[in-house]
């Protein structure tokens, strides 16, 4: 089923929580999101903690990243 934003293209250049979260929501609504990250560093949010020692990131745990949704 196509979402309401099917056919919309989004270029995500954001680095910190609010921008990537907005891009995730747009993708969930059907937009094609192209994420561009800083070479060698990626999204700043990936390095935030806690929980240190877990395999999942805090941002993923708090938003249930779209990759894990059915």
N, CA, C and O atoms as a Tripos MOL2 file, in Angstrom:
@<TRIPOS>MOLECULE
protein
  280   279    70     0     0
PROTEIN
NO_CHARGES

@<TRIPOS>ATOM
      1 N           0.8290   -1.1750    0.0000 N.3       1 UNK1
      2 CA          0.0000    0.0000    0.0000 C.3       1 UNK1
      3 C           0.8810    1.2490    0.0000 C.2       1 UNK1
      4 O           1.7550    1.3930    0.8550 O.2       1 UNK1
      5 N           0.6590    2.1260   -0.9320 N.am      2 UNK2
      6 CA          1.4320    3.3580   -1.0290 C.3       2 UNK2
      7 C           0.9460    4.3660    0.0050 C.2       2 UNK2
      8 O          -0.2560    4.5050    0.2350 O.2       2 UNK2
      9 N           1.8900    5.0660    0.6240 N.am      3 UNK3
     10 CA          1.5310    6.0800    1.6080 C.3       3 UNK3
     11 C           1.1610    7.3930    0.9370 C.2       3 UNK3
     12 O           1.2990    7.5330   -0.2780 O.2       3 UNK3
     13 N           0.6980    8.3430    1.7110 N.am      4 UNK4
     14 CA          0.2750    9.6200    1.1560 C.3       4 UNK4
     15 C           1.4180   10.4240    0.5280 C.2       4 UNK4
     16 O           1.1630   11.3440   -0.2490 O.2       4 UNK4
     17 N           2.6640   10.0930    0.8500 N.am      5 UNK5
     18 CA          3.8010   10.8150    0.2730 C.3       5 UNK5
     19 C           4.5030   10.0180   -0.8240 C.2       5 UNK5
     20 O           5.6260   10.3500   -1.2050 O.2       5 UNK5
     21 N           3.8590    8.9800   -1.3300 N.am      6 UNK6
     22 CA          4.4520    8.1920   -2.4180 C.3       6 UNK6
     23 C           4.7570    9.1140   -3.5880 C.2       6 UNK6
     24 O           3.9270    9.9360   -3.9760 O.2       6 UNK6
     25 N           5.9460    8.9720   -4.1420 N.am      7 UNK7
     26 CA          6.3570    9.8110   -5.2600 C.3       7 UNK7
     27 C           7.1230   11.0560   -4.8400 C.2       7 UNK7
     28 O           7.6760   11.7560   -5.6880 O.2       7 UNK7
     29 N           7.1630   11.3430   -3.5320 N.am      8 UNK8
     30 CA          7.9160   12.4900   -3.0240 C.3       8 UNK8
     31 C           9.3320   12.0310   -2.7020 C.2       8 UNK8
     32 O           9.5240   10.9710   -2.1070 O.2       8 UNK8
     33 N          10.3250   12.8300   -3.0950 N.am      9 UNK9
     34 CA         11.7300   12.5160   -2.8200 C.3       9 UNK9
     35 C          12.2490   13.4890   -1.7740 C.2       9 UNK9
     36 O          12.0350   14.6970   -1.8820 O.2       9 UNK9
     37 N          12.9300   12.9650   -0.7610 N.am     10 UNK10
     38 CA         13.4590   13.7830    0.3330 C.3      10 UNK10
     39 C          14.9590   13.5570    0.4260 C.2      10 UNK10
     40 O          15.4160   12.4140    0.4460 O.2      10 UNK10
     41 N          15.7250   14.6380    0.4840 N.am     11 UNK11
     42 CA         17.1630   14.5630    0.7020 C.3      11 UNK11
     43 C          17.4250   14.9310    2.1550 C.2      11 UNK11
     44 O          17.2060   16.0740    2.5570 O.2      11 UNK11
     45 N          17.8900   13.9740    2.9390 N.am     12 UNK12
     46 CA         18.1180   14.1740    4.3720 C.3      12 UNK12
     47 C          19.5950   14.4540    4.6070 C.2      12 UNK12
     48 O          20.4320   13.5620    4.4670 O.2      12 UNK12
     49 N          19.9140   15.7010    4.9650 N.am     13 UNK13
     50 CA         21.2820   16.0990    5.2840 C.3      13 UNK13
     51 C          21.4630   16.3480    6.7770 C.2      13 UNK13
     52 O          22.5130   16.8280    7.2050 O.2      13 UNK13
     53 N          20.4460   16.0250    7.5690 N.am     14 UNK14
     54 CA         20.4600   16.2990    9.0090 C.3      14 UNK14
     55 C          21.4300   15.3770    9.7330 C.2      14 UNK14
     56 O          21.7410   14.2820    9.2640 O.2      14 UNK14
     57 N          21.9090   15.8510   10.9080 N.am     15 UNK15
     58 CA         22.8790   15.0790   11.6690 C.3      15 UNK15
     59 C          22.3990   14.6980   13.0540 C.2      15 UNK15
     60 O          22.9020   13.7280   13.6210 O.2      15 UNK15
     61 N          21.4600   15.4100   13.6120 N.am     16 UNK16
     62 CA         21.0830   15.1920   15.0110 C.3      16 UNK16
     63 C          19.6060   14.8390   15.0920 C.2      16 UNK16
     64 O          18.8450   15.1420   14.1730 O.2      16 UNK16
     65 N          19.2110   14.2280   16.1370 N.am     17 UNK17
     66 CA         17.9510   13.5460   16.3740 C.3      17 UNK17
     67 C          16.7100   14.0530   15.6200 C.2      17 UNK17
     68 O          16.0510   13.2550   14.9530 O.2      17 UNK17
     69 N          16.3750   15.3130   15.6980 N.am     18 UNK18
     70 CA         15.1220   15.8060   15.1050 C.3      18 UNK18
     71 C          15.0830   15.6210   13.5880 C.2      18 UNK18
     72 O          14.0540   15.2220   13.0430 O.2      18 UNK18
     73 N          16.1860   15.9030   12.9060 N.am     19 UNK19
     74 CA         16.2190   15.7740   11.4460 C.3      19 UNK19
     75 C          16.0610   14.3340   10.9760 C.2      19 UNK19
     76 O          15.1770   14.0500   10.1670 O.2      19 UNK19
     77 N          16.9000   13.4150   11.4650 N.am     20 UNK20
     78 CA         16.7360   12.0160   11.0750 C.3      20 UNK20
     79 C          15.3780   11.4380   11.4700 C.2      20 UNK20
     80 O          14.8250   10.6010   10.7560 O.2      20 UNK20
     81 N          14.8440   11.8810   12.6010 N.am     21 UNK21
     82 CA         13.5230   11.4070   13.0220 C.3      21 UNK21
     83 C          12.4500   11.8790   12.0360 C.2      21 UNK21
     84 O          11.5600   11.1140   11.6650 O.2      21 UNK21
     85 N          12.5410   13.1350   11.6200 N.am     22 UNK22
     86 CA         11.5870   13.6590   10.6390 C.3      22 UNK22
     87 C          11.7000   12.8970    9.3260 C.2      22 UNK22
     88 O          10.6860   12.5810    8.7030 O.2      22 UNK22
     89 N          12.9290   12.5970    8.8990 N.am     23 UNK23
     90 CA         13.1290   11.8310    7.6680 C.3      23 UNK23
     91 C          12.5300   10.4380    7.7940 C.2      23 UNK23
     92 O          11.9480    9.9230    6.8400 O.2      23 UNK23
     93 N          12.6700    9.8230    8.9740 N.am     24 UNK24
     94 CA         12.0810    8.5010    9.1970 C.3      24 UNK24
     95 C          10.5570    8.5600    9.0660 C.2      24 UNK24
     96 O           9.9430    7.6920    8.4440 O.2      24 UNK24
     97 N           9.9540    9.6010    9.6620 N.am     25 UNK25
     98 CA          8.4990    9.7360    9.5740 C.3      25 UNK25
     99 C           8.0470    9.9470    8.1310 C.2      25 UNK25
    100 O           7.0440    9.3750    7.7050 O.2      25 UNK25
    101 N           8.7790   10.7610    7.3830 N.am     26 UNK26
    102 CA          8.4340   10.9800    5.9670 C.3      26 UNK26
    103 C           8.5440    9.6740    5.1890 C.2      26 UNK26
    104 O           7.7010    9.3820    4.3400 O.2      26 UNK26
    105 N           9.5850    8.8830    5.4780 N.am     27 UNK27
    106 CA          9.7240    7.5810    4.8380 C.3      27 UNK27
    107 C           8.5900    6.6430    5.2010 C.2      27 UNK27
    108 O           8.0980    5.8980    4.3540 O.2      27 UNK27
    109 N           8.1750    6.6790    6.4570 N.am     28 UNK28
    110 CA          7.0540    5.8500    6.8880 C.3      28 UNK28
    111 C           5.7550    6.2340    6.1710 C.2      28 UNK28
    112 O           4.8620    5.4050    5.9980 O.2      28 UNK28
    113 N           5.6640    7.4910    5.7600 N.am     29 UNK29
    114 CA          4.4800    7.9630    5.0360 C.3      29 UNK29
    115 C           4.5970    7.7500    3.5260 C.2      29 UNK29
    116 O           3.7180    8.1640    2.7700 O.2      29 UNK29
    117 N           5.6750    7.1080    3.0890 N.am     30 UNK30
    118 CA          5.7870    6.7200    1.6930 C.3      30 UNK30
    119 C           6.7980    7.4780    0.8660 C.2      30 UNK30
    120 O           7.0120    7.1350   -0.2960 O.2      30 UNK30
    121 N           7.4320    8.5060    1.4270 N.am     31 UNK31
    122 CA          8.4290    9.2640    0.6680 C.3      31 UNK31
    123 C           9.6950    8.4300    0.4680 C.2      31 UNK31
    124 O          10.0190    7.5740    1.2910 O.2      31 UNK31
    125 N          10.3950    8.6820   -0.6170 N.am     32 UNK32
    126 CA         11.7000    8.0640   -0.8270 C.3      32 UNK32
    127 C          12.7220    8.9840   -0.1840 C.2      32 UNK32
    128 O          12.8910   10.1250   -0.6140 O.2      32 UNK32
    129 N          13.4080    8.4940    0.8480 N.am     33 UNK33
    130 CA         14.3610    9.3060    1.5990 C.3      33 UNK33
    131 C          15.7740    8.8860    1.2360 C.2      33 UNK33
    132 O          16.1220    7.7080    1.3060 O.2      33 UNK33
    133 N          16.5880    9.8680    0.8460 N.am     34 UNK34
    134 CA         18.0000    9.6360    0.5620 C.3      34 UNK34
    135 C          18.7790   10.3430    1.6610 C.2      34 UNK34
    136 O          18.7530   11.5690    1.7640 O.2      34 UNK34
    137 N          19.4730    9.5590    2.4810 N.am     35 UNK35
    138 CA         20.2240   10.1220    3.6100 C.3      35 UNK35
    139 C          21.6860   10.2560    3.2310 C.2      35 UNK35
    140 O          22.3080    9.3040    2.7580 O.2      35 UNK35
    141 N          22.2260   11.4400    3.4410 N.am     36 UNK36
    142 CA         23.6420   11.7100    3.1990 C.3      36 UNK36
    143 C          24.2850   11.9690    4.5490 C.2      36 UNK36
    144 O          23.8350   12.8270    5.3090 O.2      36 UNK36
    145 N          25.3550   11.2120    4.8460 N.am     37 UNK37
    146 CA         26.0140   11.3340    6.1380 C.3      37 UNK37
    147 C          27.4570   11.7860    5.9810 C.2      37 UNK37
    148 O          28.0580   11.6480    4.9160 O.2      37 UNK37
    149 N          27.9930   12.3220    7.0530 N.am     38 UNK38
    150 CA         29.3840   12.7490    7.0900 C.3      38 UNK38
    151 C          30.2950   11.5190    6.9890 C.2      38 UNK38
    152 O          30.1390   10.5820    7.7720 O.2      38 UNK38
    153 N          31.2340   11.5020    6.0500 N.am     39 UNK39
    154 CA         32.1120   10.3370    5.9010 C.3      39 UNK39
    155 C          32.8910   10.0430    7.1820 C.2      39 UNK39
    156 O          33.4680   10.9400    7.7970 O.2      39 UNK39
    157 N          32.8930    8.7890    7.5630 N.am     40 UNK40
    158 CA         33.6510    8.3500    8.7230 C.3      40 UNK40
    159 C          32.9850    8.5870   10.0640 C.2      40 UNK40
    160 O          33.4260    8.0400   11.0750 O.2      40 UNK40
    161 N          31.9230    9.3970   10.0970 N.am     41 UNK41
    162 CA         31.2840    9.7070   11.3750 C.3      41 UNK41
    163 C          29.8120    9.3320   11.3890 C.2      41 UNK41
    164 O          29.3020    8.8610   12.4060 O.2      41 UNK41
    165 N          29.1280    9.5340   10.2780 N.am     42 UNK42
    166 CA         27.7060    9.2200   10.2240 C.3      42 UNK42
    167 C          26.8650   10.1900   11.0350 C.2      42 UNK42
    168 O          27.2880   11.3110   11.3190 O.2      42 UNK42
    169 N          25.6990    9.7580   11.3940 N.am     43 UNK43
    170 CA         24.7380   10.5440   12.1590 C.3      43 UNK43
    171 C          25.2210   10.6780   13.5990 C.2      43 UNK43
    172 O          25.5400    9.6740   14.2360 O.2      43 UNK43
    173 N          25.2800   11.9060   14.1210 N.am     44 UNK44
    174 CA         25.7590   12.1310   15.4930 C.3      44 UNK44
    175 C          24.9680   11.3330   16.5240 C.2      44 UNK44
    176 O          25.5310   10.8950   17.5280 O.2      44 UNK44
    177 N          23.6820   11.1390   16.2930 N.am     45 UNK45
    178 CA         22.8230   10.4630   17.2510 C.3      45 UNK45
    179 C          23.2530    9.0200   17.4970 C.2      45 UNK45
    180 O          22.9880    8.4750   18.5680 O.2      45 UNK45
    181 N          23.9020    8.4020   16.5380 N.am     46 UNK46
    182 CA         24.3310    7.0030   16.7070 C.3      46 UNK46
    183 C          25.3500    6.8270   17.8220 C.2      46 UNK46
    184 O          25.5200    5.7220   18.3370 O.2      46 UNK46
    185 N          26.0270    7.9000   18.1970 N.am     47 UNK47
    186 CA         27.0760    7.8000   19.2050 C.3      47 UNK47
    187 C          26.5850    8.1980   20.5910 C.2      47 UNK47
    188 O          27.3610    8.2030   21.5470 O.2      47 UNK47
    189 N          25.3200    8.5260   20.7040 N.am     48 UNK48
    190 CA         24.7500    8.9050   22.0010 C.3      48 UNK48
    191 C          24.5190    7.6750   22.8520 C.2      48 UNK48
    192 O          24.3920    6.5700   22.3250 O.2      48 UNK48
    193 N          24.4640    7.8480   24.1330 N.am     49 UNK49
    194 CA         24.1470    6.7600   25.0340 C.3      49 UNK49
    195 C          23.4410    7.3300   26.2320 C.2      49 UNK49
    196 O          23.1410    8.5240   26.2190 O.2      49 UNK49
    197 N          23.1510    6.5750   27.2640 N.am     50 UNK50
    198 CA         23.1640    5.1280   27.2670 C.3      50 UNK50
    199 C          22.0480    4.5660   26.4050 C.2      50 UNK50
    200 O          21.3160    5.3840   25.8480 O.2      50 UNK50
    201 N          21.8390    3.3360   26.2370 N.am     51 UNK51
    202 CA         22.4370    2.2340   26.9740 C.3      51 UNK51
    203 C          23.7190    1.7330   26.3180 C.2      51 UNK51
    204 O          23.6900    1.2000   25.2090 O.2      51 UNK51
    205 N          24.8310    1.9050   27.0000 N.am     52 UNK52
    206 CA         26.0830    1.3580   26.5040 C.3      52 UNK52
    207 C          26.0770   -0.1450   26.7520 C.2      52 UNK52
    208 O          25.5410   -0.6070   27.7590 O.2      52 UNK52
    209 N          26.6620   -0.8950   25.8520 N.am     53 UNK53
    210 CA         26.7230   -2.3380   26.0100 C.3      53 UNK53
    211 C          25.6010   -3.0860   25.3130 C.2      53 UNK53
    212 O          25.7170   -4.2910   25.0910 O.2      53 UNK53
    213 N          24.5230   -2.4070   24.9640 N.am     54 UNK54
    214 CA         23.4550   -3.0680   24.2190 C.3      54 UNK54
    215 C          23.7540   -2.9660   22.7290 C.2      54 UNK54
    216 O          24.4670   -2.0610   22.2940 O.2      54 UNK54
    217 N          23.2160   -3.8810   21.9600 N.am     55 UNK55
    218 CA         23.4600   -3.8670   20.5160 C.3      55 UNK55
    219 C          22.6050   -2.8260   19.7980 C.2      55 UNK55
    220 O          22.9110   -2.4520   18.6650 O.2      55 UNK55
    221 N          21.5450   -2.3580   20.4350 N.am     56 UNK56
    222 CA         20.6640   -1.3710   19.8180 C.3      56 UNK56
    223 C          21.0050    0.0270   20.3380 C.2      56 UNK56
    224 O          21.4610    0.1800   21.4710 O.2      56 UNK56
    225 N          20.7810    1.0380   19.5070 N.am     57 UNK57
    226 CA         21.0350    2.4220   19.8840 C.3      57 UNK57
    227 C          19.8310    3.0210   20.6040 C.2      57 UNK57
    228 O          18.6980    2.5760   20.4210 O.2      57 UNK57
    229 N          20.0930    4.0350   21.4250 N.am     58 UNK58
    230 CA         19.0420    4.7040   22.1750 C.3      58 UNK58
    231 C          17.9620    5.2380   21.2460 C.2      58 UNK58
    232 O          16.7720    5.0680   21.5100 O.2      58 UNK58
    233 N          18.3760    5.8890   20.1520 N.am     59 UNK59
    234 CA         17.3910    6.4660   19.2370 C.3      59 UNK59
    235 C          16.5310    5.3730   18.6070 C.2      59 UNK59
    236 O          15.3340    5.5750   18.4000 O.2      59 UNK59
    237 N          17.1160    4.2330   18.3030 N.am     60 UNK60
    238 CA         16.3460    3.1290   17.7220 C.3      60 UNK60
    239 C          15.3620    2.5750   18.7420 C.2      60 UNK60
    240 O          14.2000    2.3220   18.4230 O.2      60 UNK60
    241 N          15.8320    2.3910   19.9620 N.am     61 UNK61
    242 CA         14.9640    1.8340   20.9970 C.3      61 UNK61
    243 C          13.7840    2.7500   21.2950 C.2      61 UNK61
    244 O          12.6840    2.2760   21.5770 O.2      61 UNK61
    245 N          14.0090    4.0660   21.2320 N.am     62 UNK62
    246 CA         12.9440    5.0000   21.6020 C.3      62 UNK62
    247 C          11.9590    5.2510   20.4690 C.2      62 UNK62
    248 O          10.8660    5.7650   20.7060 O.2      62 UNK62
    249 N          12.3230    4.9000   19.2520 N.am     63 UNK63
    250 CA         11.4330    5.1830   18.1220 C.3      63 UNK63
    251 C          11.0200    3.9500   17.3500 C.2      63 UNK63
    252 O          10.2340    4.0440   16.4070 O.2      63 UNK63
    253 N          11.5480    2.7730   17.7430 N.am     64 UNK64
    254 CA         11.2770    1.5390   17.0060 C.3      64 UNK64
    255 C          11.5260    1.7590   15.5150 C.2      64 UNK64
    256 O          10.5940    1.8130   14.7130 O.2      64 UNK64
    257 N          12.7840    1.8840   15.1730 N.am     65 UNK65
    258 CA         13.2000    2.2320   13.8090 C.3      65 UNK65
    259 C          12.4020    1.4950   12.7450 C.2      65 UNK65
    260 O          12.0330    0.3330   12.9140 O.2      65 UNK65
    261 N          12.1500    2.1770   11.6690 N.am     66 UNK66
    262 CA         11.2540    1.6610   10.6300 C.3      66 UNK66
    263 C          11.7600    0.3520   10.0180 C.2      66 UNK66
    264 O          10.9620   -0.4050    9.4660 O.2      66 UNK66
    265 N          13.0530    0.0700   10.1000 N.am     67 UNK67
    266 CA         13.5640   -1.1900    9.5470 C.3      67 UNK67
    267 C          12.9650   -2.3930   10.2670 C.2      67 UNK67
    268 O          12.8500   -3.4720    9.6860 O.2      67 UNK67
    269 N          12.5820   -2.2120   11.5300 N.am     68 UNK68
    270 CA         12.0680   -3.3290   12.3240 C.3      68 UNK68
    271 C          10.5470   -3.4370   12.2520 C.2      68 UNK68
    272 O           9.9710   -4.3980   12.7630 O.2      68 UNK68
    273 N           9.9010   -2.4740   11.6320 N.am     69 UNK69
    274 CA          8.4290   -2.5110   11.5680 C.3      69 UNK69
    275 C           7.9720   -3.4290   10.4470 C.2      69 UNK69
    276 O           8.6290   -3.5270    9.4110 O.2      69 UNK69
    277 N           6.8470   -4.0980   10.6540 N.am     70 UNK70
    278 CA          6.3430   -4.9900    9.5940 C.3      70 UNK70
    279 C           5.8460   -4.2180    8.3910 C.2      70 UNK70
    280 O           5.3920   -4.8180    7.4170 O.2      70 UNK70
@<TRIPOS>BOND
     1     1     2 1
     2     2     3 1
     3     3     4 2
     4     3     5 am
     5     5     6 1
     6     6     7 1
     7     7     8 2
     8     7     9 am
     9     9    10 1
    10    10    11 1
    11    11    12 2
    12    11    13 am
    13    13    14 1
    14    14    15 1
    15    15    16 2
    16    15    17 am
    17    17    18 1
    18    18    19 1
    19    19    20 2
    20    19    21 am
    21    21    22 1
    22    22    23 1
    23    23    24 2
    24    23    25 am
    25    25    26 1
    26    26    27 1
    27    27    28 2
    28    27    29 am
    29    29    30 1
    30    30    31 1
    31    31    32 2
    32    31    33 am
    33    33    34 1
    34    34    35 1
    35    35    36 2
    36    35    37 am
    37    37    38 1
    38    38    39 1
    39    39    40 2
    40    39    41 am
    41    41    42 1
    42    42    43 1
    43    43    44 2
    44    43    45 am
    45    45    46 1
    46    46    47 1
    47    47    48 2
    48    47    49 am
    49    49    50 1
    50    50    51 1
    51    51    52 2
    52    51    53 am
    53    53    54 1
    54    54    55 1
    55    55    56 2
    56    55    57 am
    57    57    58 1
    58    58    59 1
    59    59    60 2
    60    59    61 am
    61    61    62 1
    62    62    63 1
    63    63    64 2
    64    63    65 am
    65    65    66 1
    66    66    67 1
    67    67    68 2
    68    67    69 am
    69    69    70 1
    70    70    71 1
    71    71    72 2
    72    71    73 am
    73    73    74 1
    74    74    75 1
    75    75    76 2
    76    75    77 am
    77    77    78 1
    78    78    79 1
    79    79    80 2
    80    79    81 am
    81    81    82 1
    82    82    83 1
    83    83    84 2
    84    83    85 am
    85    85    86 1
    86    86    87 1
    87    87    88 2
    88    87    89 am
    89    89    90 1
    90    90    91 1
    91    91    92 2
    92    91    93 am
    93    93    94 1
    94    94    95 1
    95    95    96 2
    96    95    97 am
    97    97    98 1
    98    98    99 1
    99    99   100 2
   100    99   101 am
   101   101   102 1
   102   102   103 1
   103   103   104 2
   104   103   105 am
   105   105   106 1
   106   106   107 1
   107   107   108 2
   108   107   109 am
   109   109   110 1
   110   110   111 1
   111   111   112 2
   112   111   113 am
   113   113   114 1
   114   114   115 1
   115   115   116 2
   116   115   117 am
   117   117   118 1
   118   118   119 1
   119   119   120 2
   120   119   121 am
   121   121   122 1
   122   122   123 1
   123   123   124 2
   124   123   125 am
   125   125   126 1
   126   126   127 1
   127   127   128 2
   128   127   129 am
   129   129   130 1
   130   130   131 1
   131   131   132 2
   132   131   133 am
   133   133   134 1
   134   134   135 1
   135   135   136 2
   136   135   137 am
   137   137   138 1
   138   138   139 1
   139   139   140 2
   140   139   141 am
   141   141   142 1
   142   142   143 1
   143   143   144 2
   144   143   145 am
   145   145   146 1
   146   146   147 1
   147   147   148 2
   148   147   149 am
   149   149   150 1
   150   150   151 1
   151   151   152 2
   152   151   153 am
   153   153   154 1
   154   154   155 1
   155   155   156 2
   156   155   157 am
   157   157   158 1
   158   158   159 1
   159   159   160 2
   160   159   161 am
   161   161   162 1
   162   162   163 1
   163   163   164 2
   164   163   165 am
   165   165   166 1
   166   166   167 1
   167   167   168 2
   168   167   169 am
   169   169   170 1
   170   170   171 1
   171   171   172 2
   172   171   173 am
   173   173   174 1
   174   174   175 1
   175   175   176 2
   176   175   177 am
   177   177   178 1
   178   178   179 1
   179   179   180 2
   180   179   181 am
   181   181   182 1
   182   182   183 1
   183   183   184 2
   184   183   185 am
   185   185   186 1
   186   186   187 1
   187   187   188 2
   188   187   189 am
   189   189   190 1
   190   190   191 1
   191   191   192 2
   192   191   193 am
   193   193   194 1
   194   194   195 1
   195   195   196 2
   196   195   197 am
   197   197   198 1
   198   198   199 1
   199   199   200 2
   200   199   201 am
   201   201   202 1
   202   202   203 1
   203   203   204 2
   204   203   205 am
   205   205   206 1
   206   206   207 1
   207   207   208 2
   208   207   209 am
   209   209   210 1
   210   210   211 1
   211   211   212 2
   212   211   213 am
   213   213   214 1
   214   214   215 1
   215   215   216 2
   216   215   217 am
   217   217   218 1
   218   218   219 1
   219   219   220 2
   220   219   221 am
   221   221   222 1
   222   222   223 1
   223   223   224 2
   224   223   225 am
   225   225   226 1
   226   226   227 1
   227   227   228 2
   228   227   229 am
   229   229   230 1
   230   230   231 1
   231   231   232 2
   232   231   233 am
   233   233   234 1
   234   234   235 1
   235   235   236 2
   236   235   237 am
   237   237   238 1
   238   238   239 1
   239   239   240 2
   240   239   241 am
   241   241   242 1
   242   242   243 1
   243   243   244 2
   244   243   245 am
   245   245   246 1
   246   246   247 1
   247   247   248 2
   248   247   249 am
   249   249   250 1
   250   250   251 1
   251   251   252 2
   252   251   253 am
   253   253   254 1
   254   254   255 1
   255   255   256 2
   256   255   257 am
   257   257   258 1
   258   258   259 1
   259   259   260 2
   260   259   261 am
   261   261   262 1
   262   262   263 1
   263   263   264 2
   264   263   265 am
   265   265   266 1
   266   266   267 1
   267   267   268 2
   268   267   269 am
   269   269   270 1
   270   270   271 1
   271   271   272 2
   272   271   273 am
   273   273   274 1
   274   274   275 1
   275   275   276 2
   276   275   277 am
   277   277   278 1
   278   278   279 1
   279   279   280 2
@<TRIPOS>SUBSTRUCTURE
     1 UNK1         2 RESIDUE 1 A UNK
     2 UNK2         6 RESIDUE 1 A UNK
     3 UNK3        10 RESIDUE 1 A UNK
     4 UNK4        14 RESIDUE 1 A UNK
     5 UNK5        18 RESIDUE 1 A UNK
     6 UNK6        22 RESIDUE 1 A UNK
     7 UNK7        26 RESIDUE 1 A UNK
     8 UNK8        30 RESIDUE 1 A UNK
     9 UNK9        34 RESIDUE 1 A UNK
    10 UNK10       38 RESIDUE 1 A UNK
    11 UNK11       42 RESIDUE 1 A UNK
    12 UNK12       46 RESIDUE 1 A UNK
    13 UNK13       50 RESIDUE 1 A UNK
    14 UNK14       54 RESIDUE 1 A UNK
    15 UNK15       58 RESIDUE 1 A UNK
    16 UNK16       62 RESIDUE 1 A UNK
    17 UNK17       66 RESIDUE 1 A UNK
    18 UNK18       70 RESIDUE 1 A UNK
    19 UNK19       74 RESIDUE 1 A UNK
    20 UNK20       78 RESIDUE 1 A UNK
    21 UNK21       82 RESIDUE 1 A UNK
    22 UNK22       86 RESIDUE 1 A UNK
    23 UNK23       90 RESIDUE 1 A UNK
    24 UNK24       94 RESIDUE 1 A UNK
    25 UNK25       98 RESIDUE 1 A UNK
    26 UNK26      102 RESIDUE 1 A UNK
    27 UNK27      106 RESIDUE 1 A UNK
    28 UNK28      110 RESIDUE 1 A UNK
    29 UNK29      114 RESIDUE 1 A UNK
    30 UNK30      118 RESIDUE 1 A UNK
    31 UNK31      122 RESIDUE 1 A UNK
    32 UNK32      126 RESIDUE 1 A UNK
    33 UNK33      130 RESIDUE 1 A UNK
    34 UNK34      134 RESIDUE 1 A UNK
    35 UNK35      138 RESIDUE 1 A UNK
    36 UNK36      142 RESIDUE 1 A UNK
    37 UNK37      146 RESIDUE 1 A UNK
    38 UNK38      150 RESIDUE 1 A UNK
    39 UNK39      154 RESIDUE 1 A UNK
    40 UNK40      158 RESIDUE 1 A UNK
    41 UNK41      162 RESIDUE 1 A UNK
    42 UNK42      166 RESIDUE 1 A UNK
    43 UNK43      170 RESIDUE 1 A UNK
    44 UNK44      174 RESIDUE 1 A UNK
    45 UNK45      178 RESIDUE 1 A UNK
    46 UNK46      182 RESIDUE 1 A UNK
    47 UNK47      186 RESIDUE 1 A UNK
    48 UNK48      190 RESIDUE 1 A UNK
    49 UNK49      194 RESIDUE 1 A UNK
    50 UNK50      198 RESIDUE 1 A UNK
    51 UNK51      202 RESIDUE 1 A UNK
    52 UNK52      206 RESIDUE 1 A UNK
    53 UNK53      210 RESIDUE 1 A UNK
    54 UNK54      214 RESIDUE 1 A UNK
    55 UNK55      218 RESIDUE 1 A UNK
    56 UNK56      222 RESIDUE 1 A UNK
    57 UNK57      226 RESIDUE 1 A UNK
    58 UNK58      230 RESIDUE 1 A UNK
    59 UNK59      234 RESIDUE 1 A UNK
    60 UNK60      238 RESIDUE 1 A UNK
    61 UNK61      242 RESIDUE 1 A UNK
    62 UNK62      246 RESIDUE 1 A UNK
    63 UNK63      250 RESIDUE 1 A UNK
    64 UNK64      254 RESIDUE 1 A UNK
    65 UNK65      258 RESIDUE 1 A UNK
    66 UNK66      262 RESIDUE 1 A UNK
    67 UNK67      266 RESIDUE 1 A UNK
    68 UNK68      270 RESIDUE 1 A UNK
    69 UNK69      274 RESIDUE 1 A UNK
    70 UNK70      278 RESIDUE 1 A UNK
